[in-house]
């Protein structure tokens, strides 16, 4: 019961905190005191990092295959 009260208090406090910036991917608010990532010219919230990383490394994606002379 006590944890539920703390969680609800934290979410209310977060809504009252000043907005520092907006996520460059989802547009969500990044509040003062919240962790974020600086990627190239964007600020990203932690929830968007996996999606950004996937798109960032897409051009480096390869499929492991044997050379034709070995097949």
GICOR-V251453 format. One line per field, one symbol per residue. phi: phi as a letter, one per 40 degrees, with the letter a starting at -180 (. if undefined). burial: # if it has 24 or more other C-alpha atoms within 12 Angstrom, else .. A space follows every 10 residues. Layout:
BEGIN
phi->???
burial->???
END
This chain:
BEGIN
phi->.ccccccccc cccccccccc abccbcgccb cdgccabcbf bbbbcdccdd cccccccdcb cbbcaccdcc c
burial->.......... .......... #.###...## .....##... ..###..#.. .#........ .......... .
END
